[in-house]
Amino acid sequence: MSIESLIAFRKELHSHPELSGQEQATAKRIVQQLKKYPPSQLIENLGGHGVAAIYDTGNPGKTILFRADTDALPIQESNTFAHKSIYEGVSHKCGHDGHTTMLVGLAQKLHLQPFSKGKIILLFQPAEEIGIGAKAVLADPKFKALQPDYVFALHNVPGYPKGQIVCKTGAFNPAAISLVIKLQGKKAHAAQQENGINPDQAIAAIISKVHELQNYDLASEDFLKFTTIYTRIGTQDYGISAGDGELHYTFRAWTKTKLEAAKNKITQLIADISTRHQLSYTLDWIYYFAASDNEAFAVQCVEQSAQKNSFSYYNKPYPFQWGEDFGLFTEKYPGAMFGLGAGEHTPALHHVDYDFPDDIIPYGVEIFYGIAEKMYSK
């Protein structure tokens, strides 16, 4: 494995980030790299700007999919190193440049050390950050022809020792969704607000009631967390009593069932409060992320690969709290998502000074390759 060439590729991706749904140049760079290690089949424009490289031995065996995400974030980078983002307000602050690079490294290894049976799919998925990439890939007829037996993905996790593998059976991260609540009342003169319908008390009541619904106990099956993202009431016109307002939330629960129950509670809550305050309202549910549900045998293969490679392995007692659209894959196919330690002192994901640590690239390549070895040995 040429680690130097992989690091150079990772830094090239970091310098040229693209937002969700706009990963066209990123896809071209990926294809250029993959052609150095020719797959049996190369699929482009998959679910948007997705790419799939298939390494097919031609012999019977499991079809295993390994997935990396490719999109960047609308965050202004504060780093000043040579490979910093060349685009204003766009940067790789979640490490998808590193995830993509590790999968290219796996392509390199599969080319040099092919398996004798089965088929491996390397999926470079777009638009993960906004929760639509996995859905688009799964709906694409080009993907429906592939039908993997098992699916795997990793995410780098700052705060854990570099190279440590972090996994668990069952939910690895929660089901999550965002909600936009719009309330419509009636404007009035600020000196005669009684002639209008101001949504301020309704918004205050919603905020208060939402806080009462939360359950921060990570050990509880009823874990439920709401995060207020944005609020607005009226406009900055001081002679006008507000006649409309909105609230934006994200909320997450350990399972899809619990998330649906929370959605029903919130829907009824808004309906009751809006009626009480004579307001009309709309609810817009956006950015759904399914929980990644790790299957026991898949987790066993992850752990055994870590042991074979002498990597530290941590069986996490509770799921991570961030959303990830890989959960849509584990709803359809058995598999597992796991964490790869990015360093205990590495800046947190989505922070302005985060940068993917290049020294964990070999860990990602080897853990993926080892998973395939374990699956084909069964």
Secondary structure, DSSP 8 states (H G I E B T S, - for coil): --HHHHHHHHHHHHHS--BTT--HHHHHHHHHHHTTS--SEEEEEETTTEEEEEEE-SSS--EEEEEEE--BBS------STT--SSTT-B--SSHHHHHHHHHHHHHHHHHS--SSSEEEEEEE--TTTT-HHHHHHH-HHHHTT--SEEEEEEEETTS-TT-EEE-SEEEE-EEEEEEEEEE-B-EEGGGGGGSB-THHHHHHHHHHHHHH-B--TTSTT-EEEEEEEEEES-S-TTEE--EEEEEEEEEESSHHHHHHHHHHHHHHHHHHHHHTT-EEEEEEEEEE--EEE-HHHHHHHHHHHHHTT--EEE-SS--SS--TTHHHHHHS-EEEEEEE--TTS--TT-TT----GGGHHHHHHHHHHHHHHHHH-
